[in-house]
Amino acid sequence: MARKIVVTGGKGGVGKTTVCANLGIALAKRSHRVLLMDLDIGLNNLDVVLQVEDKVVFDFVDVVENRCRPSQAYIQDGEFPTLYVMPSCHLAKRQISADQVKKVIGRLEDNFDYILLDCPAGIDSGFRRAIACADEAIVVVTPHLSSVRDADKTVGELVGNVVVSVVVNRVRGDLVASGEMLSAFEVFSLLGQTALGVIPENDDVNCNARQSKNGAFDMLAENLQTGNCRIYDCVSPYRGIFGKLKRKLKRNV
């Protein structure tokens, strides 16, 4: 029976899809069977992040509307054979209900260890449809007050319905060390939920959202699997005399 986890956040642009994709990759590297489902109908891009958009024949809405079997709508990753993605579509002719999503997941959950649901931004009907189909939620937030405030609203909608944990994304260790950015621990404290992991700001991820070699995502997958709370250290390299020099160099680049 799969663990059903929705990856959400308070606002767009915090990196939900990137976290969902790379967490799926990291879990697959640990030999888990992982299905990534794109529930962001209309603004979907999980297939683009995973670089399988040219392989899409059927999608999630086709399954709901009985135009294909579930196994025909998910695509196996070319690099990690235990990783699959079920894309969504750019337009649905009718509203998809939570019960319809649950039925699709029910037909699939015995085949996977993890089903990660990429949730649309905001807390409207798409968000409620996604969380109704999950037992756990990962809230992705960036270390900015506006993002934290929106994430807090999202947490308020989740608590009591699913088990909630938090990932702080796009942390710049140089700015945290100089006091110009909230630290991940300050964000965890403000939200008052379980700390799951920290992902540093990374130019490689910005240029290529799919990163199969990233220690922060590997640590995140380990925490999710084992229940540990090992936090990726983005700040220590920028402490001390040499760290101060690195901060100046980074600022001037």
C-alpha positions as CSV (number, residue, x, y, z in Angstrom):
1,M,0.0,0.0,0.0
2,A,1.5,3.3,-1.1
3,R,2.1,6.3,1.1
4,K,0.0,9.0,-0.5
5,I,1.7,12.4,-0.1
6,V,0.5,15.8,-1.5
7,V,3.3,18.3,-2.2
8,T,1.8,21.8,-1.7
9,G,2.6,25.3,-0.7
10,G,0.8,28.6,-0.1
11,K,1.7,30.4,-3.3
12,G,3.0,29.7,-6.8
13,G,6.7,29.9,-7.5
14,V,8.0,28.3,-4.3
15,G,9.2,25.2,-6.2
16,K,6.6,22.6,-5.4
17,T,6.9,20.8,-8.7
18,T,10.7,20.8,-8.6
19,V,10.7,19.4,-5.0
20,C,8.1,16.8,-6.0
21,A,10.1,15.6,-9.0
22,N,13.5,15.5,-7.3
23,L,12.1,13.9,-4.2
24,G,10.6,11.2,-6.4
25,I,14.0,10.7,-8.1
26,A,15.7,10.5,-4.7
27,L,13.2,7.9,-3.5
28,A,13.6,5.9,-6.7
29,K,17.4,5.9,-6.2
30,R,16.7,4.2,-3.0
31,S,14.8,1.4,-5.0
32,H,11.3,2.5,-4.0
33,R,8.5,2.3,-6.5
34,V,7.3,5.9,-7.0
35,L,4.5,7.4,-8.9
36,L,4.3,11.2,-9.4
37,M,0.8,12.4,-10.3
38,D,0.2,15.9,-11.7
39,L,-3.0,17.3,-10.2
40,D,-2.4,20.8,-11.4
41,I,-5.0,20.6,-14.2
42,G,-4.5,23.5,-16.7
43,L,-1.1,24.6,-15.4
44,N,0.6,21.3,-15.3
45,N,4.3,20.9,-16.0
46,L,5.5,17.9,-14.1
47,D,6.1,16.1,-17.4
48,V,8.3,19.0,-18.6
49,V,10.4,19.0,-15.4
50,L,11.0,15.2,-15.8
51,Q,11.7,15.7,-19.5
52,V,9.0,13.2,-20.7
53,E,6.6,15.6,-22.4
54,D,7.3,14.1,-25.8
55,K,6.2,10.6,-24.5
56,V,2.8,11.7,-23.3
57,V,0.0,9.8,-25.1
58,F,-2.7,9.6,-22.4
59,D,-3.0,11.7,-19.2
60,F,-4.7,11.6,-15.8
61,V,-7.9,13.1,-17.2
62,D,-8.1,10.4,-19.8
63,V,-8.0,7.8,-17.0
64,V,-10.8,9.6,-15.1
65,E,-12.9,9.8,-18.2
66,N,-12.3,6.1,-19.0
67,R,-10.5,6.7,-22.3
68,C,-7.6,4.5,-21.1
69,R,-6.4,2.3,-18.3
70,P,-4.2,3.8,-15.5
71,S,-1.2,1.8,-16.7
72,Q,-1.5,3.4,-20.1
73,A,-1.3,7.0,-18.7
74,Y,1.9,6.8,-16.6
75,I,5.3,7.0,-18.1
76,Q,8.4,5.2,-16.9
77,D,11.5,7.4,-16.3
78,G,14.4,6.7,-18.6
79,E,17.1,6.9,-15.9
80,F,15.3,5.4,-12.9
81,P,13.1,2.4,-13.8
82,T,11.1,2.4,-10.5
83,L,10.0,6.1,-11.1
84,Y,6.8,6.8,-13.1
85,V,4.9,10.0,-13.8
86,M,1.2,10.4,-14.7
87,P,0.9,13.8,-16.4
88,S,-2.2,16.0,-16.4
89,C,-3.8,17.9,-19.2
90,H,-3.9,21.6,-20.2
91,L,-7.7,21.6,-20.3
92,A,-10.5,19.5,-18.7
93,K,-14.0,19.7,-20.2
94,R,-15.5,19.2,-16.8
95,Q,-14.6,19.5,-13.1
96,I,-12.7,16.6,-11.7
97,S,-13.8,15.6,-8.2
98,A,-11.8,14.3,-5.3
99,D,-13.8,11.0,-5.5
100,Q,-12.7,10.5,-9.1
101,V,-9.1,11.1,-8.1
102,K,-9.4,8.7,-5.2
103,K,-10.7,6.0,-7.5
104,V,-7.7,6.3,-9.8
105,I,-5.3,6.2,-6.9
106,G,-7.2,3.2,-5.4
107,R,-6.5,1.3,-8.6
108,L,-2.8,2.1,-8.4
109,E,-1.7,2.3,-4.8
110,D,-0.9,-1.5,-4.5
111,N,1.7,-1.1,-7.2
112,F,3.8,1.6,-5.6
113,D,5.5,2.5,-2.4
114,Y,5.0,6.2,-2.7
115,I,2.4,8.3,-4.7
116,L,3.4,12.0,-4.7
117,L,0.6,14.4,-5.7
118,D,1.8,17.6,-7.3
119,C,-0.8,20.1,-6.0
120,P,-1.9,23.4,-7.7
121,A,-1.0,26.7,-5.9
122,G,-3.4,28.4,-3.6
123,I,-6.2,26.9,-1.4
124,D,-9.1,26.7,-3.8
125,S,-10.9,23.7,-5.2
126,G,-7.8,22.2,-6.9
127,F,-6.0,22.3,-3.5
128,R,-8.9,20.7,-1.7
129,R,-9.2,18.0,-4.3
130,A,-5.6,17.1,-3.9
131,I,-5.5,17.0,-0.1
132,A,-8.6,14.9,0.1
133,C,-6.7,12.1,-1.7
134,A,-3.6,12.1,0.6
135,D,-2.7,10.9,4.1
136,E,0.4,13.2,4.4
137,A,1.3,16.7,3.1
138,I,4.6,18.3,2.4
139,V,4.4,22.1,2.5
140,V,7.1,23.8,0.4
141,V,8.0,27.3,1.5
142,T,10.8,29.8,0.8
143,P,12.5,31.8,3.5
144,H,10.6,35.0,2.7
145,L,7.9,36.5,4.9
146,S,5.2,36.5,2.2
147,S,5.8,32.9,1.4
148,V,5.8,32.0,5.1
149,R,2.5,33.8,5.6
150,D,0.9,32.0,2.7
151,A,2.3,28.7,3.9
152,D,0.8,29.3,7.4
153,K,-2.6,29.7,5.8
154,T,-2.1,26.4,3.9
155,V,-1.0,24.6,7.1
156,G,-4.2,25.9,8.8
157,E,-6.2,24.1,6.1
158,L,-4.2,20.9,6.4
159,V,-3.9,20.4,10.1
160,G,-6.5,17.8,11.3
161,N,-6.8,16.3,7.8
162,V,-3.3,15.0,7.0
163,V,0.1,14.6,8.7
164,V,2.0,17.8,7.8
165,S,5.7,18.4,7.4
166,V,7.7,21.3,6.0
167,V,10.5,21.7,3.4
168,V,12.2,25.1,3.2
169,N,13.3,25.6,-0.4
170,R,15.8,28.0,-2.1
171,V,17.8,28.9,1.0
172,R,20.9,31.0,0.4
173,G,23.4,30.2,3.0
174,D,25.4,33.4,2.4
175,L,22.3,35.6,3.1
176,V,21.4,33.6,6.2
177,A,24.9,33.9,7.5
178,S,24.8,37.7,7.0
179,G,21.4,38.0,8.6
180,E,19.7,39.1,5.4
181,M,17.4,36.0,5.0
182,L,15.4,34.0,7.4
183,S,17.0,30.8,8.5
184,A,15.3,27.5,7.8
185,F,15.0,27.0,11.6
186,E,13.2,30.3,12.0
187,V,10.8,29.2,9.2
188,F,10.1,25.9,10.9
189,S,9.5,27.7,14.2
190,L,7.1,30.2,12.7
191,L,5.0,27.4,11.0
192,G,5.2,25.1,14.0
193,Q,5.2,21.9,12.0
194,T,7.6,18.9,11.6
195,A,10.8,19.9,9.8
196,L,11.4,17.5,6.9
197,G,14.3,19.1,5.0
198,V,16.1,22.1,3.6
199,I,17.0,22.7,-0.1
200,P,19.6,25.3,-0.9
201,E,19.3,27.8,-3.7
202,N,21.2,26.2,-6.6
203,D,22.0,27.6,-10.0
204,D,22.1,24.1,-11.5
205,V,18.5,23.4,-10.3
206,N,17.4,26.8,-11.7
207,C,18.8,25.9,-15.1
208,N,17.7,22.2,-15.0
209,A,14.9,21.4,-12.5
210,R,15.6,17.7,-12.7
211,Q,18.8,17.1,-10.6
212,S,19.5,13.4,-10.0
213,K,22.7,14.3,-8.1
214,N,21.7,16.5,-5.2
215,G,22.6,15.7,-1.6
216,A,19.9,17.8,-0.2
217,F,17.2,15.8,-2.0
218,D,18.8,12.6,-1.0
219,M,18.7,13.7,2.7
220,L,15.1,14.7,2.2
221,A,14.2,11.3,0.9
222,E,16.0,9.6,3.8
223,N,14.1,11.8,6.3
224,L,10.8,10.9,4.7
225,Q,11.5,7.2,4.6
226,T,13.1,6.8,8.1
227,G,11.4,9.6,10.1
228,N,14.8,11.1,10.8
229,C,15.4,14.9,10.8
230,R,18.8,15.4,9.2
231,I,18.9,19.0,7.9
232,Y,21.1,20.0,5.0
233,D,23.6,22.6,6.2
234,C,23.6,25.6,3.8
235,V,25.1,28.1,6.2
236,S,28.3,26.7,7.7
237,P,30.4,27.3,4.5
238,Y,29.7,31.0,4.9
239,R,30.7,31.3,8.6
240,G,34.1,32.5,9.9
241,I,36.8,34.5,8.1
242,F,36.9,32.4,5.0
243,G,33.1,32.2,5.0
244,K,32.9,36.0,5.0
245,L,35.2,36.1,2.1
246,K,33.0,33.6,0.2
247,R,30.0,35.7,1.0
248,K,31.7,38.8,-0.6
249,L,32.8,36.8,-3.6
250,K,29.3,35.4,-4.1
251,R,27.7,38.9,-3.8
252,N,30.1,40.2,-6.4
253,V,29.5,37.5,-8.9
